[in-house]
Amino acid sequence: MKILSVENVTKRYGDNTILENVSFDVEQGEVISIIGPSGTGKSTLLRGLNFLDPPTRGSVYFKNSKLSKRNIDKARRKMVMVFQNFGLFANMNVLQNITVGRTALLKKSANEAEEKANELLKTVGLSERARHYPHQLSGGQKQRVAIARCLAMDPDVILFDEPTSALDPTMVGEVTAVIRNLAKSGMTMLIVTHEMEFAKNISNRVFFMDERGIYESGTPQEIFDNPQKPKTRSFIFKIKTFAFSAKSRDFDFIAMLNGIDDFCFRYAVDDKAANRLRLIAEELVLNIVMPSFEECELMISFPESRDAYHLSLTYPGENKDATAAGDDLPAILVRNSAKNIEHAYDGEKGVNILDIEV
């Protein structure tokens, strides 16, 4: 059953677009991990779901109701959020931190709320800390209290915004263990995280974010073991990359070629591979793509294992493989210099994607 639906959500700060036309659905019981480089809108997306940072445009539906400023307070009681900085009330002890929302918002009795809190403290392993104050707790303990406080609201969805990023590495495991148990219980969760192994093991789906949205999504096996898009591969496999954007036919091709040479020198790419990468980039960008398409994005990459070098090129326009240009000399040189060439077309974005293995 669909519990959350996001439709064409865009978020702008002035002239800066962080998210653009992001859409996805969440089924009840799903665990979705959201990963990607810093600054790609992961936390912004999460905060937009419960209107802590409302979308500039687009719609969010929670349990079939469209969210707005008028009904968001009610929705937040069932779509709760765990923050990276814990957000506990410093003047309240652990028990009070957990019961306050249940009594004030759910209108439960103090006795019922305390009984529920004690039950939840057992769940997160902190029964003996019930009368302690936040300053008396470790970071991992604070985060477990924050999770218990959210669970006290009987939520349908929990949003985790990098729940382990503020923790000492020795404390990460105690928090991820609690989240794993929640996943086993069937709790619906969206988790922004930099813990890749945790994301791989706990998730039903993984969103990799870049280019103002969900750049690639799939099962943990698809994203972590066999990512399809170049930026995902670069992030997952810690690939060394060189990127260059050509925005007009008068682009600085000398800068592009010098950049490739510098990249190959810096990472000790062997001469044979370096010469092929330079030749393919020069012929493909300068003599094939730019004369016809006027714009392209080039990326050269290789994994730490150095078992392959990849040249990826994206360019707008109709569905057309630029390397399949008959007997044109530049196309022949590219085909003869490559081990393998794959062409794909993203109809939604109207861009061609070439992946060339060297």
C-alpha positions as CSV (number, residue, x, y, z in Angstrom):
1,M,0.0,0.0,0.0
2,K,1.4,3.4,-1.0
3,I,1.9,5.6,2.1
4,L,3.9,8.5,0.7
5,S,3.9,10.1,-2.8
6,V,6.1,12.8,-4.1
7,E,5.2,14.6,-7.3
8,N,7.5,17.0,-9.2
9,V,9.0,18.5,-6.1
10,T,11.3,21.5,-6.7
11,K,13.2,23.4,-4.1
12,R,14.9,26.7,-4.8
13,Y,16.8,29.2,-2.7
14,G,16.8,32.4,-4.7
15,D,18.3,31.6,-8.0
16,N,19.9,28.3,-6.7
17,T,17.9,25.2,-7.6
18,I,18.6,22.4,-5.1
19,L,15.9,19.9,-6.3
20,E,14.0,19.9,-9.6
21,N,10.9,17.8,-10.5
22,V,11.6,15.0,-8.0
23,S,9.0,12.3,-8.0
24,F,8.7,8.9,-6.2
25,D,6.3,6.7,-4.2
26,V,6.9,4.9,-0.9
27,E,5.1,1.7,-0.1
28,Q,4.2,0.9,3.5
29,G,7.0,-1.1,5.1
30,E,9.7,0.0,2.7
31,V,13.1,1.2,3.9
32,I,14.7,3.6,1.5
33,S,18.3,4.8,1.9
34,I,19.2,8.1,0.3
35,I,22.9,8.5,-0.5
36,G,25.2,10.7,-2.6
37,P,27.8,13.4,-2.3
38,S,27.4,16.3,0.1
39,G,25.4,19.2,-1.3
40,T,23.1,17.2,-3.6
41,G,19.9,17.9,-1.7
42,K,19.5,14.7,0.4
43,S,18.6,16.5,3.6
44,T,16.6,19.1,1.7
45,L,14.5,16.4,0.2
46,L,13.8,14.8,3.6
47,R,12.9,18.1,5.2
48,G,10.6,18.9,2.4
49,L,8.6,15.8,3.0
50,N,7.3,17.0,6.3
51,F,7.5,20.7,5.4
52,L,10.3,21.7,7.8
53,D,11.6,23.2,4.6
54,P,8.5,23.4,2.3
55,P,9.0,22.7,-1.5
56,T,9.0,25.7,-3.8
57,R,6.8,23.7,-6.2
58,G,5.3,20.3,-6.4
59,S,3.2,18.1,-4.1
60,V,3.6,15.7,-1.3
61,Y,0.9,13.2,-0.4
62,F,0.9,11.3,2.9
63,K,-1.7,8.6,3.3
64,N,-3.5,10.0,0.3
65,S,-3.8,13.5,1.7
66,K,-2.0,16.4,0.1
67,L,0.2,18.1,2.6
68,S,0.0,21.8,3.2
69,K,0.8,24.3,5.9
70,R,-2.8,23.9,7.2
71,N,-2.5,20.1,7.9
72,I,1.2,19.6,8.3
73,D,1.1,19.6,12.2
74,K,-1.3,16.7,12.2
75,A,0.8,14.8,9.6
76,R,4.0,15.3,11.5
77,R,2.6,13.3,14.4
78,K,2.7,10.3,12.1
79,M,5.6,11.2,9.9
80,V,8.3,11.9,12.5
81,M,11.9,12.9,12.0
82,V,15.2,11.9,13.7
83,F,17.8,14.6,13.4
84,Q,21.6,14.3,13.3
85,N,22.0,16.7,16.3
86,F,19.4,14.7,18.4
87,G,17.2,17.7,19.2
88,L,16.5,16.6,22.8
89,F,15.2,19.0,25.4
90,A,18.2,19.8,27.7
91,N,15.9,20.7,30.7
92,M,14.1,17.4,30.6
93,N,15.3,14.0,31.6
94,V,15.1,11.0,29.2
95,L,11.7,9.9,30.4
96,Q,10.3,13.4,30.1
97,N,11.8,13.8,26.6
98,I,9.9,10.7,25.5
99,T,6.6,11.3,27.2
100,V,6.1,15.0,26.4
101,G,4.9,14.5,22.8
102,R,2.6,11.7,23.7
103,T,0.9,13.7,26.4
104,A,0.9,17.1,24.7
105,L,0.0,16.1,21.2
106,L,-1.6,12.6,21.4
107,K,-3.4,13.6,24.7
108,K,-2.5,10.4,26.4
109,S,-2.5,10.2,30.2
110,A,0.8,10.7,32.1
111,N,0.7,7.1,33.4
112,E,0.0,5.7,29.9
113,A,2.8,7.8,28.4
114,E,5.3,6.8,31.1
115,E,4.4,3.1,30.6
116,K,4.9,3.5,26.9
117,A,8.2,5.3,27.4
118,N,9.6,2.6,29.7
119,E,8.6,0.0,27.1
120,L,10.5,2.0,24.4
121,L,13.5,2.5,26.6
122,K,13.8,-1.3,26.9
123,T,13.6,-1.5,23.1
124,V,16.5,0.9,22.6
125,G,18.5,-0.6,25.6
126,L,18.4,2.5,27.9
127,S,16.1,1.5,30.7
128,E,18.7,2.4,33.3
129,R,19.1,5.9,31.9
130,A,15.4,7.0,32.3
131,R,16.2,9.6,34.9
132,H,19.3,10.9,33.3
133,Y,19.5,14.3,31.5
134,P,20.9,14.7,27.9
135,H,24.2,16.1,29.1
136,Q,24.8,12.9,31.0
137,L,24.5,10.7,27.9
138,S,26.9,9.8,25.1
139,G,26.1,10.7,21.5
140,G,24.9,7.2,20.7
141,Q,22.6,7.2,23.8
142,K,21.1,10.6,22.9
143,Q,20.3,9.4,19.4
144,R,18.6,6.2,20.8
145,V,16.5,8.5,23.1
146,A,15.6,10.6,20.0
147,I,14.5,7.4,18.2
148,A,12.4,6.3,21.2
149,R,10.8,9.8,21.4
150,C,9.7,9.4,17.8
151,L,8.4,5.9,18.4
152,A,6.3,7.3,21.3
153,M,4.2,9.1,18.6
154,D,3.1,5.7,17.1
155,P,4.4,6.9,13.7
156,D,3.7,5.5,10.3
157,V,6.9,6.8,8.8
158,I,10.2,7.8,10.3
159,L,12.6,10.1,8.5
160,F,16.3,9.8,9.5
161,D,18.5,12.7,8.6
162,E,22.1,11.3,8.8
163,P,21.4,9.8,12.2
164,T,25.0,8.7,12.8
165,S,26.9,11.6,11.3
166,A,27.4,13.4,14.7
167,L,28.6,10.2,16.5
168,D,32.0,8.9,17.4
169,P,32.7,5.9,15.1
170,T,32.5,3.6,18.2
171,M,28.9,4.6,18.8
172,V,27.5,4.2,15.2
173,G,26.8,0.5,15.7
174,E,24.5,1.0,18.7
175,V,22.2,3.4,16.7
176,T,22.2,1.3,13.4
177,A,21.3,-1.8,15.5
178,V,18.1,0.0,16.7
179,I,17.3,1.1,13.1
180,R,17.8,-2.5,11.9
181,N,15.3,-3.8,14.5
182,L,12.8,-1.2,13.3
183,A,13.2,-2.4,9.8
184,K,12.6,-6.0,10.8
185,S,9.4,-4.8,12.6
186,G,8.1,-3.4,9.3
187,M,8.5,0.3,10.0
188,T,8.5,2.5,6.9
189,M,11.7,4.6,6.9
190,L,13.6,7.0,4.7
191,I,17.2,7.3,5.8
192,V,19.8,9.9,4.6
193,T,23.1,8.2,5.4
194,H,26.8,8.0,4.6
195,E,27.1,4.5,6.0
196,M,27.2,2.5,2.8
197,E,27.4,-1.0,4.3
198,F,24.5,-0.1,6.6
199,A,22.4,1.2,3.6
200,K,23.2,-1.9,1.5
201,N,22.1,-4.2,4.3
202,I,19.0,-2.5,5.5
203,S,17.3,-1.1,2.4
204,N,14.6,-2.2,0.0
205,R,15.6,0.6,-2.3
206,V,18.4,3.1,-2.6
207,F,18.3,6.6,-4.1
208,F,21.6,8.0,-5.3
209,M,21.2,11.8,-5.5
210,D,23.0,14.2,-7.9
211,E,22.1,16.7,-10.6
212,R,19.2,18.2,-8.5
213,G,17.3,15.0,-8.0
214,I,17.4,11.2,-7.9
215,Y,20.1,10.5,-10.3
216,E,19.8,6.7,-10.1
217,S,17.6,4.4,-8.0
218,G,17.4,0.6,-7.6
219,T,17.8,-2.3,-5.2
220,P,20.8,-2.3,-2.9
221,Q,22.3,-4.9,-5.2
222,E,21.8,-2.8,-8.3
223,I,23.2,0.4,-6.8
224,F,26.1,-1.0,-4.8
225,D,27.1,-4.0,-7.0
226,N,26.2,-2.9,-10.5
227,P,25.5,0.9,-10.8
228,Q,24.7,1.9,-14.3
229,K,25.4,5.7,-14.4
230,P,28.9,7.2,-14.3
231,K,28.4,9.4,-11.2
232,T,26.9,6.6,-9.2
233,R,29.8,4.3,-10.2
234,S,32.3,7.1,-9.2
235,F,30.7,7.5,-5.8
236,I,30.2,3.8,-5.0
237,F,33.5,2.5,-6.3
238,K,35.6,5.6,-5.3
239,I,36.5,6.0,-8.9
240,K,39.1,8.6,-10.0
241,T,37.4,11.0,-12.4
242,F,38.0,13.9,-14.8
243,A,35.1,16.0,-15.9
244,F,34.7,18.7,-18.5
245,S,31.7,20.6,-19.8
246,A,31.6,22.0,-23.4
247,K,28.8,24.6,-23.6
248,S,29.3,26.0,-27.1
249,R,31.2,25.2,-30.4
250,D,33.8,27.7,-29.3
251,F,34.7,25.8,-26.2
252,D,38.3,25.7,-24.9
253,F,39.5,22.4,-26.4
254,I,43.1,23.1,-25.3
255,A,41.9,23.2,-21.7
256,M,40.1,19.9,-22.2
257,L,43.1,18.1,-23.6
258,N,45.5,19.6,-21.0
259,G,43.0,18.5,-18.3
260,I,43.1,14.9,-19.6
261,D,46.9,14.9,-19.8
262,D,47.1,16.3,-16.2
263,F,44.5,13.6,-15.0
264,C,46.5,10.8,-16.6
265,F,49.8,12.1,-15.2
266,R,48.4,12.6,-11.7
267,Y,47.0,9.1,-11.5
268,A,49.9,7.4,-13.4
269,V,47.7,6.1,-16.3
270,D,49.9,4.0,-18.5
271,D,50.9,5.7,-21.8
272,K,48.9,3.4,-24.1
273,A,45.6,4.0,-22.2
274,A,46.4,7.7,-21.9
275,N,47.0,8.1,-25.6
276,R,43.7,6.3,-26.4
277,L,41.7,8.4,-23.9
278,R,43.1,11.6,-25.4
279,L,42.4,10.4,-29.0
280,I,38.9,9.3,-28.3
281,A,38.0,12.5,-26.4
282,E,39.5,14.7,-29.1
283,E,37.7,13.0,-32.0
284,L,34.5,12.4,-30.2
285,V,34.0,15.9,-28.6
286,L,35.8,18.1,-31.1
287,N,35.0,16.5,-34.4
288,I,31.8,14.4,-33.9
289,V,29.5,15.7,-31.1
290,M,30.1,19.4,-30.9
291,P,29.6,20.2,-34.6
292,S,26.2,18.6,-34.4
293,F,24.9,18.9,-30.9
294,E,26.7,22.1,-29.6
295,E,26.9,20.9,-26.0
296,C,28.2,17.9,-24.0
297,E,29.5,16.6,-20.7
298,L,32.7,14.5,-20.7
299,M,33.8,12.3,-17.9
300,I,36.9,10.0,-17.8
301,S,37.1,7.5,-14.9
302,F,38.7,4.4,-13.6
303,P,38.3,2.3,-10.4
304,E,41.0,1.7,-7.9
305,S,41.5,-1.8,-9.4
306,R,42.3,-0.2,-12.8
307,D,40.6,-3.1,-14.6
308,A,39.1,-0.7,-17.1
309,Y,39.1,3.0,-18.2
310,H,35.8,4.5,-19.1
311,L,35.0,7.6,-21.1
312,S,31.4,8.8,-20.6
313,L,29.8,11.5,-22.8
314,T,26.3,13.0,-22.5
315,Y,24.8,15.3,-25.1
316,P,21.3,16.6,-25.8
317,G,19.1,16.0,-28.8
318,E,17.3,13.2,-30.5
319,N,18.1,9.6,-29.9
320,K,21.4,9.2,-31.8
321,D,24.6,7.3,-31.3
322,A,27.3,9.8,-32.4
323,T,29.9,7.1,-32.9
324,A,27.7,5.3,-35.5
325,A,28.5,7.9,-38.2
326,G,29.2,5.6,-41.1
327,D,32.7,5.8,-42.6
328,D,33.6,9.2,-41.2
329,L,37.3,9.1,-40.1
330,P,36.7,10.5,-36.6
331,A,34.0,7.8,-35.9
332,I,36.3,5.1,-37.3
333,L,39.2,6.3,-35.0
334,V,36.9,6.2,-32.0
335,R,35.5,2.7,-32.8
336,N,39.0,1.3,-33.5
337,S,40.4,2.8,-30.2
338,A,37.7,1.5,-27.9
339,K,37.2,-1.9,-26.4
340,N,33.5,-1.4,-26.2
341,I,30.9,1.3,-26.9
342,E,27.4,1.4,-25.4
343,H,24.8,4.0,-26.3
344,A,21.7,4.8,-24.2
345,Y,19.0,7.5,-24.4
346,D,17.3,9.1,-21.5
347,G,13.9,10.2,-23.0
348,E,12.8,12.1,-19.9
349,K,15.9,14.4,-20.0
350,G,16.3,14.2,-23.8
351,V,20.0,13.3,-23.5
352,N,22.2,10.6,-25.2
353,I,24.7,8.7,-23.0
354,L,27.8,7.1,-24.5
355,D,29.9,4.8,-22.3
356,I,33.2,3.9,-23.9
357,E,35.5,1.3,-22.4
358,V,39.2,1.8,-23.2
